[in-house]
Every structure is written in C-alpha cells, then in structure tokens.
Amino acid sequence: MSLGTLQMAWINKGENGEEQYHVMYGIDGAERTMKARSIHGRGVLTAILTSDLHLVTERVNKALDDLESLGTCSVTGLNIPDADLKRLDLV
C-alpha cells in the first residue's frame, strides 16, 4: 500500500471534443513518484475515482467541484495498493 496524494488538473474543457484531465499520484516521502496519466471524459474520471480508487461520494464530488471552479484539485491521505497504482498506470 502506498500512502499519498492524488492530484488532478483539467487540461481541456472540451471545446474541441471530449474533456481531458491529467491525474497523478504522489507517494508520501518518495521523490519523483508522480507520473501523469491522461484521462478523456468526465465519466471516465468519475468511474476511476469511484470504482477503481474506491473514493467515497463526498470526496469525488468535492474533487469534481474543485476541478470545475479551480481547474485543479488534490485528494490527500489516500492509501492505494501498489497493484492498483500499476494497473491504473499511475506509477
């Protein structure tokens, strides 16, 4: 398990197609663990947050609200299994 922070940025708001986001996971205490993954579509992002990372609805809604208003957000205090990080191409 890797304790860390999930950071997201809204790269393209869909003016020329589907919305695009960058998602990165930084492992606490480790240097240079962040690897940006591009995700296309808000529905795909929501599915990853809920189904793959098992975030509760309140955290997902807060993250999506912050993305909408600020363009970026962070979700701290996550403990994601290493196998899931690899499967999701976040390490």
C-alpha angles and dihedrals in degrees: 000000000000119000110211153112129285113215124192134186129189103229103173122019092206100265090139099028137308122011115259128208135183115219123192133177120208117196112221113251095009124109122230097359095137119109119175117229120193117225123190118210134019091247092057091048091049091049092052092049095047106030103028102031095029096224116170118251094253093056092046092050092048091049092049091047090052091048090051095049104029105022092233139055143175130213110201134193097039122153107199123177113249091235090058092049090053093045090051091047093239098129 
